[in-house]
Amino acid sequence: MRIASLVPSATEALFALGLGDSVAAVTHECDWPEAARERPTLTRSVIEPGLRPDQIDAAVRKLTGAGSAIYELDAEALRRLRPDLIVTQAVCAVCAVSYDEVCGVAAGLPGTPDVVSLDPTTLDDVLADLVRLAEASGSRKRGVELERRLAERIERVRAATAPLVRPGVVALEWLDPPYVGGHWVPEMIAAAGGTDALGRAGERSRIASWDELRAAAAEVAVVMPCGLYADEAAQQARAYAGELGSLGACRAVAVDAASSFSRPGPRLADGVELLGHLLHPDAVPAPPGLEWRELAPERSAA
């Protein structure tokens, strides 16, 4: 089977399912696992690099408001690939190429490949999609087993933190304008032994004013700019240190969002473990391989 993966979380899931050899092409953002970087890419971003957070937000709003995608699909390369299965998503216009465009191109391909759209809004949806993806690839048993293993890891963190005091947490998926995390992020915080002060499980991430964030009086601020890694997140956070400091949180941490928070794939379990450790370090050990940066006081951790 030849699979074209048009969303990074799907690429990660396919490799986690042991189907990496079937992944024939990926997106320009598919950077994990390392083997994914060796696959040809089928997309590119139309937003110029080097913009400030507010400029990125404005560019995204302008494009999506006009009904345009922020990623371009190399339709001709996809045709040459002749995939048996195309995996994409429609839940977020900022995260992947246009779902309608993918379906339109697929309809004209020889053999009309199957198109699977993974559109989770909750943590359970993310786990269930692993089974759906495995079924579409003819490997349902692998999906069921992976779902079980990840669910057990999340439940271990939930059980370890259940009897402990739950600090208030605000999860910031962007800083200019500030977005509070939605979808699966509030559930991750809850499983890790915290209480999301503003986010709502299963609902979209949303803009919140700094006044609203201050009024939430969260004890912990977790900076997780969508698609960024720990050092990039910390750099963005330091550019808005005054605003973050005004929240009155006892602690502010920049995390590796691209690995474990913004992509709805297997590594969300890593993110739950990381949050569990950050909120309750004596109850949950630090997961290996993840990075984070302490913002208050100013020191690094990993």
Residue pairs with C-beta under 8 A, 6 or more apart in sequence:
1 22
1 84
1 85
1 137
1 138
2 22
2 24
2 81
2 82
2 83
2 84
2 85
3 14
3 19
3 22
3 23
3 24
3 83
3 84
3 85
3 86
3 87
3 137
4 24
4 25
4 26
4 42
4 78
4 81
4 83
4 85
4 86
4 87
4 113
5 11
5 14
5 23
5 25
5 26
5 27
5 30
5 87
6 26
6 27
6 42
6 43
6 73
6 86
6 87
6 88
6 89
6 96
6 97
6 102
7 27
7 87
7 88
7 89
7 95
7 96
7 118
8 26
8 27
8 29
8 30
8 31
8 32
8 263
8 265
9 89
9 118
9 263
9 264
9 265
10 87
10 88
10 89
10 118
10 133
10 265
11 23
11 26
11 27
11 30
11 32
11 36
12 30
12 32
12 33
12 36
12 263
12 265
12 266
12 267
13 118
13 129
13 130
13 133
13 265
13 266
14 20
14 22
14 23
14 87
14 133
14 137
15 23
15 33
15 35
15 36
16 130
16 146
16 265
16 266
17 130
17 133
17 134
17 137
17 139
17 142
17 143
17 146
18 139
18 142
19 134
19 137
19 139
19 142
20 33
20 35
20 36
22 137
23 36
23 39
24 39
24 40
24 81
24 83
25 39
25 40
25 41
25 42
25 77
25 78
25 81
25 83
26 36
26 39
26 40
26 41
26 42
27 41
27 42
27 43
27 71
27 96
27 97
28 41
28 43
28 44
28 45
29 43
29 227
30 36
30 37
30 39
30 41
31 37
31 258
32 259
32 267
40 77
40 81
41 74
42 73
42 74
42 77
42 78
42 81
43 71
43 72
43 73
43 74
43 96
43 97
44 71
44 72
44 74
45 70
45 71
45 72
46 63
46 68
46 69
46 70
46 71
46 72
47 56
47 59
47 60
47 63
47 70
48 59
51 59
52 176
53 174
53 175
53 176
53 225
53 236
53 239
54 176
54 177
57 174
57 176
57 177
59 70
60 70
60 94
63 69
63 70
64 70
64 93
64 94
69 93
69 97
69 98
69 101
70 93
70 94
71 96
71 97
71 98
72 97
73 97
73 98
73 101
73 102
73 105
75 101
75 105
78 86
78 105
78 109
79 105
79 108
79 109
82 109
82 110
82 111
82 113
83 109
83 113
84 111
84 113
84 114
85 113
85 114
85 115
85 116
85 136
85 137
86 102
86 106
86 113
86 114
86 115
86 116
87 115
87 116
87 117
87 118
87 133
87 136
88 96
88 97
88 99
88 102
88 115
88 116
88 117
88 118
89 95
89 96
89 99
89 117
89 118
89 119
90 99
90 117
90 119
91 118
91 119
91 120
91 121
91 183
94 226
99 117
102 115
103 115
106 112
106 113
106 115
114 136
116 132
116 133
116 136
118 129
118 132
118 133
118 264
119 125
120 126
120 128
120 129
120 183
120 184
120 264
121 183
121 184
121 202
121 203
122 183
122 184
122 187
122 201
122 202
123 154
123 184
123 187
123 188
123 191
123 201
123 268
125 184
125 264
126 184
126 264
126 265
126 268
127 147
127 150
127 151
128 147
129 264
130 143
130 146
130 147
130 150
130 266
131 140
131 143
131 144
131 147
132 143
133 143
134 140
134 141
134 142
134 143
134 144
134 146
135 143
146 266
150 266
150 268
150 269
153 269
153 272
153 273
154 191
154 269
154 272
157 191
157 192
157 193
157 272
157 273
157 275
157 276
157 284
158 191
158 192
158 193
160 193
160 276
160 280
160 283
160 284
161 191
161 192
161 193
161 276
161 279
161 280
161 283
161 284
162 193
164 193
164 280
164 283
166 193
166 194
166 195
167 194
167 195
167 218
167 219
167 220
167 279
168 194
168 195
168 197
168 216
168 217
168 218
168 219
168 220
169 189
169 194
169 195
169 196
169 197
169 218
169 219
169 220
169 221
169 222
169 275
169 279
170 180
170 196
170 197
170 198
170 199
170 213
170 216
170 218
170 220
170 221
170 222
170 247
170 249
171 180
171 181
171 185
171 186
171 189
171 196
171 199
171 222
171 224
171 261
172 178
172 179
172 180
172 181
172 213
172 221
172 222
172 223
172 224
172 225
173 179
173 180
173 181
173 185
173 205
173 224
173 225
173 226
173 257
173 262
174 225
174 226
175 223
175 225
175 236
175 237
175 239
175 240
175 243
175 244
176 240
177 207
178 207
178 208
178 209
178 210
178 213
178 243
179 205
179 206
179 207
179 208
179 226
180 198
180 199
180 205
180 206
180 208
180 213
181 196
181 199
181 205
181 224
181 261
182 199
182 200
182 201
182 202
182 203
182 204
182 205
182 206
183 201
183 202
183 203
183 204
183 205
183 264
184 201
184 264
184 268
185 196
185 199
185 205
185 224
185 261
186 196
186 199
186 200
186 201
187 201
188 261
188 268
188 271
188 272
188 275
189 195
189 196
189 199
189 275
190 196
190 201
191 272
191 275
191 276
192 272
192 273
192 275
192 276
192 278
192 279
192 280
192 284
193 276
193 279
193 280
193 283
193 284
194 220
194 275
194 279
197 216
197 217
197 218
198 208
198 212
198 213
198 216
198 218
199 205
205 226
210 243
210 246
210 247
213 247
214 246
214 247
214 248
216 247
217 248
218 247
218 249
219 249
219 250
219 251
220 249
220 250
220 251
220 252
220 253
220 278
220 279
221 244
221 247
221 249
221 251
221 252
221 253
221 295
222 252
222 253
222 255
222 275
222 278
223 233
223 234
223 236
223 237
223 244
223 252
223 253
223 254
223 255
223 295
224 233
224 254
224 255
224 257
224 261
224 262
225 232
225 233
225 236
225 257
226 257
226 262
227 257
227 258
227 262
228 236
228 257
228 258
229 256
229 257
229 258
229 259
229 291
230 254
230 255
230 256
230 291
230 292
230 293
230 302
231 291
231 293
233 254
233 255
233 256
233 257
233 293
234 254
234 293
234 295
236 254
237 244
237 252
237 254
237 293
237 295
238 295
241 295
244 252
244 295
244 296
245 296
249 296
251 294
251 296
252 294
252 295
252 296
253 278
253 292
253 293
253 294
253 295
254 292
254 293
254 295
255 261
255 271
255 274
255 278
255 290
255 291
255 292
255 293
256 274
256 290
256 291
256 292
259 267
259 270
259 271
259 290
260 267
260 268
260 270
260 271
260 274
260 290
261 268
261 271
270 287
270 289
270 290
273 284
273 287
273 290
274 286
274 287
274 290
274 292
276 283
276 284
277 284
277 285
277 286
277 287
278 292
290 302
291 302
292 301
292 302
293 300
293 301
294 300
294 301
